[in-house]
Amino acid sequence: MRTLRNRDFRRLWISGGISGIGSWLLVVAIPFYVFALTGSTVATGLTLALEALPALLLGPWAGVLLDRWDLSRAMWIADLVSAAAVALILFADADRIWLIYLAILAENIATMVFRPASRALLPAVVGTGNELAAANALNALTSSTIRLAAPPLGALLLAGPGIEFVLAVDIASYLLSAAIIATVRTHRHPSGRETSRPLEGFRYVVRHRALRGVLVGQTIFLTANAGLTALLVPFAVDRLHAPGYVVGYLISGLGAGYLIGAALSTRAATWLGTRELLAVTQFATAAAFFALFNAPSIPWAVVAAGLIGLPGSILLITAETTIQRTAPTAMLGRVGALFFAADSLALLIGALVAPAVTLVLDLPLTLNLLAAFAVLAAPLTLAVVPGHPAAFTRISTGA
């Protein structure tokens, strides 16, 4: 692939893959560990909610700083902070569960810097043409492969060597990722007085009809997705009557679907316009949610998880590429941070509300109501996102 001939993209891609392996090993391990320590769906949901707080509360200010900083430096520093945060979990137990919550907060403060920095740096490395879509698709393809293999491996390691080993692997992956990112030579230098306006990213998205529409539609969809994710372990244990580590197999099914979707994403972009592609993939993913949470057995649930991943991957890649192409280069940090803050708001609401609703309604009804809520994102996207390609061009910032 031509994109991999780009030295700096290749290094970003490798570092992201290494870091992703460590992080995805914890996807099953941490919720299951918290659930095992507490036996509480609310405590498990709180781990997801805490992931959202840093980006929600601090994200816009981080975006301002990123539009002033050297982005590769910000990324490797964030990796080092993440490694230190994960190390805190080594000292946690049933009496010190707060250490896990503190570690999640610290790691996600670092992630709040890393993710928008990565999004802003990528167009500087590969440009905004076809190579950008190809780079996003390759990143998604790699992430999907890791998502397919790492969660069940994490579950096996959790059952074998234990949580300490899984944490050690994640720490090492962050350190290695930081070392690789530190060698990236491409820089994106901001220019002009835009860098001093903390709310300019928000104002730009509000003024830009296409970005505003994508933000609204995706926030609704991701709120439902967060609620369903928060209930995934209780669903496996209480509904499928399976050990909690079976969630690893469900996430692997999701990863298989993501793998296929990532491979098809660049072709899918030629079949439909941006608005239609977003709406179709939102609807298809929501329909697959119904299939998963009404599955009669583990094999059927794994298949349904794969059906979630296929359109879900195309949805995320389409939204990512649209943001990178539409936001001004000098404002990508702030615009990206705003979208991540919205994602975090969705995560916070879903992770807190969904477990609380199960205390009033039963688990199956809650799951189906959340899936129905996800369906609403598709018609909303059709209503608020413009259909004409010209609507996805950059507008004047007035600077």
C-alpha positions as a Python dict, from the first residue, in 0.01 Angstrom:
ca = {
    (1, 'M'): (0, 0, 0),
    (2, 'R'): (133, 341, -102),
    (3, 'T'): (40, 497, 232),
    (4, 'L'): (286, 270, 413),
    (5, 'R'): (573, 410, 206),
    (6, 'N'): (533, 730, 406),
    (7, 'R'): (794, 700, 683),
    (8, 'D'): (612, 904, 944),
    (9, 'F'): (272, 748, 880),
    (10, 'R'): (432, 404, 905),
    (11, 'R'): (570, 492, 1246),
    (12, 'L'): (241, 635, 1366),
    (13, 'W'): (64, 323, 1240),
    (14, 'I'): (308, 84, 1412),
    (15, 'S'): (300, 273, 1741),
    (16, 'G'): (-80, 283, 1734),
    (17, 'G'): (-93, -91, 1675),
    (18, 'I'): (145, -166, 1962),
    (19, 'S'): (-40, 59, 2202),
    (20, 'G'): (-374, -81, 2083),
    (21, 'I'): (-274, -437, 2163),
    (22, 'G'): (-205, -346, 2525),
    (23, 'S'): (-519, -137, 2559),
    (24, 'W'): (-751, -399, 2409),
    (25, 'L'): (-614, -665, 2641),
    (26, 'L'): (-771, -455, 2919),
    (27, 'V'): (-1109, -409, 2749),
    (28, 'V'): (-1240, -731, 2903),
    (29, 'A'): (-1000, -753, 3196),
    (30, 'I'): (-1083, -424, 3372),
    (31, 'P'): (-1468, -441, 3364),
    (32, 'F'): (-1454, -808, 3461),
    (33, 'Y'): (-1202, -733, 3736),
    (34, 'V'): (-1422, -455, 3878),
    (35, 'F'): (-1735, -672, 3846),
    (36, 'A'): (-1555, -959, 4021),
    (37, 'L'): (-1441, -730, 4304),
    (38, 'T'): (-1775, -556, 4356),
    (39, 'G'): (-2050, -768, 4195),
    (40, 'S'): (-2213, -438, 4097),
    (41, 'T'): (-2336, -330, 3751),
    (42, 'V'): (-2326, 29, 3874),
    (43, 'A'): (-1959, -1, 3975),
    (44, 'T'): (-1880, -157, 3638),
    (45, 'G'): (-2066, 121, 3458),
    (46, 'L'): (-1875, 377, 3664),
    (47, 'T'): (-1550, 259, 3506),
    (48, 'L'): (-1693, 360, 3167),
    (49, 'A'): (-1832, 686, 3300),
    (50, 'L'): (-1493, 788, 3440),
    (51, 'E'): (-1342, 736, 3096),
    (52, 'A'): (-1565, 1016, 2972),
    (53, 'L'): (-1502, 1286, 3234),
    (54, 'P'): (-1158, 1416, 3127),
    (55, 'A'): (-1250, 1478, 2763),
    (56, 'L'): (-1586, 1624, 2863),
    (57, 'L'): (-1450, 1868, 3120),
    (58, 'L'): (-1102, 1945, 2987),
    (59, 'G'): (-1120, 1852, 2618),
    (60, 'P'): (-1187, 2199, 2471),
    (61, 'W'): (-890, 2347, 2661),
    (62, 'A'): (-670, 2055, 2552),
    (63, 'G'): (-772, 2130, 2194),
    (64, 'V'): (-650, 2490, 2227),
    (65, 'L'): (-313, 2371, 2357),
    (66, 'L'): (-281, 2110, 2082),
    (67, 'D'): (-324, 2378, 1818),
    (68, 'R'): (-14, 2543, 1970),
    (69, 'W'): (200, 2238, 2049),
    (70, 'D'): (419, 2000, 1856),
    (71, 'L'): (166, 1719, 1810),
    (72, 'S'): (407, 1423, 1803),
    (73, 'R'): (562, 1543, 2131),
    (74, 'A'): (216, 1571, 2287),
    (75, 'M'): (141, 1214, 2178),
    (76, 'W'): (451, 1050, 2324),
    (77, 'I'): (416, 1241, 2650),
    (78, 'A'): (53, 1121, 2667),
    (79, 'D'): (172, 762, 2620),
    (80, 'L'): (411, 797, 2914),
    (81, 'V'): (134, 933, 3135),
    (82, 'S'): (-90, 643, 3031),
    (83, 'A'): (179, 392, 3126),
    (84, 'A'): (210, 549, 3473),
    (85, 'A'): (-168, 550, 3516),
    (86, 'V'): (-208, 182, 3429),
    (87, 'A'): (68, 101, 3678),
    (88, 'L'): (-158, 234, 3956),
    (89, 'I'): (-401, -55, 3902),
    (90, 'L'): (-130, -297, 4018),
    (91, 'F'): (-192, -166, 4373),
    (92, 'A'): (-573, -196, 4366),
    (93, 'D'): (-787, -452, 4547),
    (94, 'A'): (-1140, -478, 4689),
    (95, 'D'): (-1056, -226, 4964),
    (96, 'R'): (-879, 11, 4725),
    (97, 'I'): (-1111, 9, 4426),
    (98, 'W'): (-1065, 385, 4412),
    (99, 'L'): (-717, 326, 4268),
    (100, 'I'): (-876, 175, 3957),
    (101, 'Y'): (-1102, 477, 3923),
    (102, 'L'): (-807, 714, 3971),
    (103, 'A'): (-605, 522, 3710),
    (104, 'I'): (-893, 537, 3462),
    (105, 'L'): (-920, 912, 3510),
    (106, 'A'): (-545, 967, 3464),
    (107, 'E'): (-520, 739, 3160),
    (108, 'N'): (-812, 913, 2995),
    (109, 'I'): (-668, 1257, 3060),
    (110, 'A'): (-372, 1137, 2855),
    (111, 'T'): (-604, 988, 2594),
    (112, 'M'): (-786, 1322, 2577),
    (113, 'V'): (-457, 1467, 2450),
    (114, 'F'): (-348, 1172, 2237),
    (115, 'R'): (-659, 1114, 2026),
    (116, 'P'): (-722, 1467, 1895),
    (117, 'A'): (-346, 1509, 1846),
    (118, 'S'): (-338, 1195, 1633),
    (119, 'R'): (-641, 1310, 1434),
    (120, 'A'): (-484, 1653, 1375),
    (121, 'L'): (-141, 1516, 1283),
    (122, 'L'): (-258, 1259, 1028),
    (123, 'P'): (-358, 1510, 754),
    (124, 'A'): (-19, 1680, 796),
    (125, 'V'): (151, 1344, 741),
    (126, 'V'): (-53, 1209, 446),
    (127, 'G'): (-245, 1511, 313),
    (128, 'T'): (-623, 1547, 276),
    (129, 'G'): (-677, 1360, -52),
    (130, 'N'): (-734, 991, -116),
    (131, 'E'): (-438, 900, 103),
    (132, 'L'): (-621, 1034, 409),
    (133, 'A'): (-917, 801, 357),
    (134, 'A'): (-675, 514, 289),
    (135, 'A'): (-479, 594, 607),
    (136, 'N'): (-797, 603, 818),
    (137, 'A'): (-911, 274, 663),
    (138, 'L'): (-572, 112, 733),
    (139, 'N'): (-578, 235, 1092),
    (140, 'A'): (-928, 96, 1131),
    (141, 'L'): (-825, -233, 968),
    (142, 'T'): (-536, -267, 1211),
    (143, 'S'): (-756, -174, 1506),
    (144, 'S'): (-1012, -432, 1396),
    (145, 'T'): (-749, -705, 1373),
    (146, 'I'): (-632, -621, 1724),
    (147, 'R'): (-991, -606, 1846),
    (148, 'L'): (-1044, -954, 1701),
    (149, 'A'): (-747, -1113, 1875),
    (150, 'A'): (-665, -912, 2188),
    (151, 'P'): (-986, -932, 2397),
    (152, 'P'): (-1006, -1314, 2414),
    (153, 'L'): (-630, -1320, 2470),
    (154, 'G'): (-680, -1075, 2754),
    (155, 'A'): (-952, -1300, 2897),
    (156, 'L'): (-722, -1602, 2878),
    (157, 'L'): (-437, -1411, 3039),
    (158, 'L'): (-671, -1288, 3310),
    (159, 'A'): (-772, -1647, 3384),
    (160, 'G'): (-408, -1765, 3362),
    (161, 'P'): (-120, -1537, 3466),
    (162, 'G'): (-369, -1287, 3610),
    (163, 'I'): (-445, -918, 3603),
    (164, 'E'): (-89, -818, 3695),
    (165, 'F'): (50, -974, 3378),
    (166, 'V'): (-214, -808, 3159),
    (167, 'L'): (-135, -471, 3317),
    (168, 'A'): (238, -521, 3265),
    (169, 'V'): (184, -588, 2894),
    (170, 'D'): (-25, -271, 2861),
    (171, 'I'): (239, -61, 3039),
    (172, 'A'): (511, -196, 2810),
    (173, 'S'): (301, -124, 2501),
    (174, 'Y'): (255, 240, 2602),
    (175, 'L'): (629, 282, 2662),
    (176, 'L'): (721, 128, 2326),
    (177, 'S'): (459, 338, 2147),
    (178, 'A'): (604, 655, 2303),
    (179, 'A'): (954, 562, 2188),
    (180, 'I'): (837, 517, 1827),
    (181, 'I'): (625, 834, 1813),
    (182, 'A'): (922, 1036, 1942),
    (183, 'T'): (1099, 961, 1609),
    (184, 'V'): (821, 1111, 1390),
    (185, 'R'): (960, 1407, 1193),
    (186, 'T'): (643, 1561, 1046),
    (187, 'H'): (515, 1863, 1235),
    (188, 'R'): (201, 2070, 1201),
    (189, 'H'): (268, 2430, 1293),
    (190, 'P'): (-32, 2654, 1368),
    (191, 'S'): (-37, 3003, 1227),
    (192, 'G'): (-231, 3324, 1280),
    (193, 'R'): (-433, 3450, 1574),
    (194, 'E'): (-681, 3158, 1562),
    (195, 'T'): (-468, 2973, 1816),
    (196, 'S'): (-566, 3215, 2095),
    (197, 'R'): (-943, 3156, 2071),
    (198, 'P'): (-1053, 2879, 2312),
    (199, 'L'): (-1411, 2857, 2178),
    (200, 'E'): (-1331, 2894, 1810),
    (201, 'G'): (-1359, 2520, 1747),
    (202, 'F'): (-1709, 2517, 1896),
    (203, 'R'): (-1810, 2827, 1700),
    (204, 'Y'): (-1678, 2680, 1378),
    (205, 'V'): (-1874, 2356, 1417),
    (206, 'V'): (-2191, 2548, 1507),
    (207, 'R'): (-2155, 2760, 1191),
    (208, 'H'): (-2068, 2463, 968),
    (209, 'R'): (-2391, 2280, 885),
    (210, 'A'): (-2228, 1952, 781),
    (211, 'L'): (-2003, 1922, 1088),
    (212, 'R'): (-2288, 2031, 1314),
    (213, 'G'): (-2511, 1761, 1169),
    (214, 'V'): (-2248, 1490, 1202),
    (215, 'L'): (-2191, 1594, 1564),
    (216, 'V'): (-2562, 1570, 1652),
    (217, 'G'): (-2627, 1239, 1479),
    (218, 'Q'): (-2315, 1071, 1613),
    (219, 'T'): (-2374, 1190, 1969),
    (220, 'I'): (-2721, 1035, 1976),
    (221, 'F'): (-2591, 710, 1830),
    (222, 'L'): (-2290, 689, 2062),
    (223, 'T'): (-2506, 754, 2371),
    (224, 'A'): (-2703, 439, 2297),
    (225, 'N'): (-2384, 251, 2213),
    (226, 'A'): (-2227, 352, 2547),
    (227, 'G'): (-2529, 230, 2741),
    (228, 'L'): (-2521, -105, 2565),
    (229, 'T'): (-2146, -137, 2622),
    (230, 'A'): (-2191, -68, 2994),
    (231, 'L'): (-2434, -361, 3014),
    (232, 'L'): (-2230, -605, 2808),
    (233, 'V'): (-2080, -794, 3104),
    (234, 'P'): (-2415, -825, 3289),
    (235, 'F'): (-2573, -937, 2958),
    (236, 'A'): (-2316, -1215, 2919),
    (237, 'V'): (-2344, -1329, 3281),
    (238, 'D'): (-2718, -1290, 3346),
    (239, 'R'): (-2874, -1345, 3002),
    (240, 'L'): (-2634, -1584, 2829),
    (241, 'H'): (-2549, -1754, 3161),
    (242, 'A'): (-2183, -1749, 3066),
    (243, 'P'): (-1864, -1651, 3248),
    (244, 'G'): (-1779, -1282, 3222),
    (245, 'Y'): (-1478, -1353, 3002),
    (246, 'V'): (-1717, -1457, 2722),
    (247, 'V'): (-1741, -1082, 2657),
    (248, 'G'): (-1397, -1129, 2499),
    (249, 'Y'): (-1551, -1354, 2234),
    (250, 'L'): (-1827, -1102, 2170),
    (251, 'I'): (-1570, -826, 2122),
    (252, 'S'): (-1376, -1056, 1890),
    (253, 'G'): (-1692, -1102, 1684),
    (254, 'L'): (-1723, -724, 1679),
    (255, 'G'): (-1359, -702, 1569),
    (256, 'A'): (-1419, -946, 1282),
    (257, 'G'): (-1703, -726, 1161),
    (258, 'Y'): (-1485, -417, 1197),
    (259, 'L'): (-1215, -589, 993),
    (260, 'I'): (-1453, -649, 701),
    (261, 'G'): (-1605, -302, 733),
    (262, 'A'): (-1265, -131, 730),
    (263, 'A'): (-1169, -318, 415),
    (264, 'L'): (-1493, -207, 246),
    (265, 'S'): (-1496, 152, 374),
    (266, 'T'): (-1317, 323, 86),
    (267, 'R'): (-1539, 143, -166),
    (268, 'A'): (-1854, 218, 35),
    (269, 'A'): (-1770, 589, 12),
    (270, 'T'): (-1817, 563, -366),
    (271, 'W'): (-2160, 400, -334),
    (272, 'L'): (-2337, 665, -125),
    (273, 'G'): (-2296, 1028, -27),
    (274, 'T'): (-2163, 1112, 317),
    (275, 'R'): (-2506, 1180, 469),
    (276, 'E'): (-2661, 862, 329),
    (277, 'L'): (-2363, 648, 427),
    (278, 'L'): (-2374, 777, 785),
    (279, 'A'): (-2750, 712, 813),
    (280, 'V'): (-2743, 366, 653),
    (281, 'T'): (-2458, 244, 873),
    (282, 'Q'): (-2622, 388, 1187),
    (283, 'F'): (-2946, 204, 1108),
    (284, 'A'): (-2771, -123, 1020),
    (285, 'T'): (-2565, -112, 1339),
    (286, 'A'): (-2873, -44, 1552),
    (287, 'A'): (-3056, -337, 1390),
    (288, 'A'): (-2762, -560, 1476),
    (289, 'F'): (-2786, -440, 1839),
    (290, 'F'): (-3134, -593, 1851),
    (291, 'A'): (-2995, -920, 1713),
    (292, 'L'): (-2717, -932, 1971),
    (293, 'F'): (-2922, -861, 2280),
    (294, 'N'): (-3196, -1106, 2180),
    (295, 'A'): (-2955, -1383, 2081),
    (296, 'P'): (-3054, -1722, 2222),
    (297, 'S'): (-2698, -1852, 2267),
    (298, 'I'): (-2333, -1752, 2269),
    (299, 'P'): (-2262, -1850, 1902),
    (300, 'W'): (-2556, -1642, 1780),
    (301, 'A'): (-2442, -1353, 1998),
    (302, 'V'): (-2092, -1367, 1847),
    (303, 'V'): (-2238, -1362, 1494),
    (304, 'A'): (-2459, -1064, 1586),
    (305, 'A'): (-2157, -883, 1728),
    (306, 'G'): (-1988, -926, 1391),
    (307, 'L'): (-2292, -774, 1222),
    (308, 'I'): (-2254, -472, 1451),
    (309, 'G'): (-1890, -428, 1362),
    (310, 'L'): (-1924, -425, 983),
    (311, 'P'): (-2141, -113, 942),
    (312, 'G'): (-2003, 33, 1265),
    (313, 'S'): (-1652, 40, 1120),
    (314, 'I'): (-1765, 217, 804),
    (315, 'L'): (-1961, 465, 1018),
    (316, 'L'): (-1660, 561, 1231),
    (317, 'I'): (-1420, 587, 936),
    (318, 'T'): (-1665, 805, 742),
    (319, 'A'): (-1714, 1040, 1036),
    (320, 'E'): (-1339, 1057, 1105),
    (321, 'T'): (-1243, 1138, 746),
    (322, 'T'): (-1522, 1397, 718),
    (323, 'I'): (-1396, 1584, 1025),
    (324, 'Q'): (-1035, 1582, 907),
    (325, 'R'): (-1122, 1707, 559),
    (326, 'T'): (-1373, 1970, 665),
    (327, 'A'): (-1209, 2138, 967),
    (328, 'P'): (-935, 2399, 899),
    (329, 'T'): (-583, 2266, 955),
    (330, 'A'): (-503, 2524, 1222),
    (331, 'M'): (-818, 2430, 1417),
    (332, 'L'): (-809, 2050, 1394),
    (333, 'G'): (-702, 2020, 1758),
    (334, 'R'): (-999, 2221, 1884),
    (335, 'V'): (-1253, 2073, 1643),
    (336, 'G'): (-1127, 1722, 1718),
    (337, 'A'): (-1137, 1788, 2093),
    (338, 'L'): (-1497, 1909, 2061),
    (339, 'F'): (-1600, 1587, 1889),
    (340, 'F'): (-1418, 1380, 2150),
    (341, 'A'): (-1591, 1582, 2424),
    (342, 'A'): (-1926, 1501, 2262),
    (343, 'D'): (-1825, 1134, 2243),
    (344, 'S'): (-1737, 1151, 2612),
    (345, 'L'): (-2069, 1313, 2700),
    (346, 'A'): (-2242, 1027, 2520),
    (347, 'L'): (-2025, 777, 2706),
    (348, 'L'): (-2094, 940, 3042),
    (349, 'I'): (-2472, 950, 2993),
    (350, 'G'): (-2491, 597, 2856),
    (351, 'A'): (-2261, 444, 3117),
    (352, 'L'): (-2446, 604, 3411),
    (353, 'V'): (-2806, 591, 3290),
    (354, 'A'): (-2815, 239, 3145),
    (355, 'P'): (-2714, 54, 3465),
    (356, 'A'): (-2947, 279, 3668),
    (357, 'V'): (-3240, 195, 3439),
    (358, 'T'): (-3183, -177, 3505),
    (359, 'L'): (-3270, -107, 3870),
    (360, 'V'): (-3620, -3, 3756),
    (361, 'L'): (-3673, -210, 3442),
    (362, 'D'): (-3538, -557, 3378),
    (363, 'L'): (-3216, -606, 3181),
    (364, 'P'): (-3370, -736, 2853),
    (365, 'L'): (-3615, -446, 2830),
    (366, 'T'): (-3339, -192, 2901),
    (367, 'L'): (-3120, -342, 2628),
    (368, 'N'): (-3398, -330, 2371),
    (369, 'L'): (-3494, 27, 2460),
    (370, 'L'): (-3133, 135, 2410),
    (371, 'A'): (-3120, -42, 2074),
    (372, 'A'): (-3441, 140, 1974),
    (373, 'F'): (-3281, 469, 2079),
    (374, 'A'): (-2983, 393, 1851),
    (375, 'V'): (-3223, 355, 1555),
    (376, 'L'): (-3329, 720, 1599),
    (377, 'A'): (-2982, 840, 1495),
    (378, 'A'): (-3040, 740, 1130),
    (379, 'P'): (-3348, 957, 1053),
    (380, 'L'): (-3199, 1238, 1262),
    (381, 'T'): (-2880, 1229, 1052),
    (382, 'L'): (-3083, 1242, 731),
    (383, 'A'): (-3265, 1547, 870),
    (384, 'V'): (-2968, 1750, 996),
    (385, 'V'): (-2675, 1657, 769),
    (386, 'P'): (-2679, 1825, 426),
    (387, 'G'): (-2679, 1600, 123),
    (388, 'H'): (-2488, 1820, -121),
    (389, 'P'): (-2108, 1753, -140),
    (390, 'A'): (-2037, 2128, -145),
    (391, 'A'): (-2167, 2150, 213),
    (392, 'F'): (-1857, 1959, 329),
    (393, 'T'): (-1606, 2225, 226),
    (394, 'R'): (-1425, 2449, 474),
    (395, 'I'): (-1582, 2785, 550),
    (396, 'S'): (-1406, 3109, 635),
    (397, 'T'): (-1305, 3141, 1001),
    (398, 'G'): (-1299, 3518, 987),
    (399, 'A'): (-936, 3529, 1098),
}
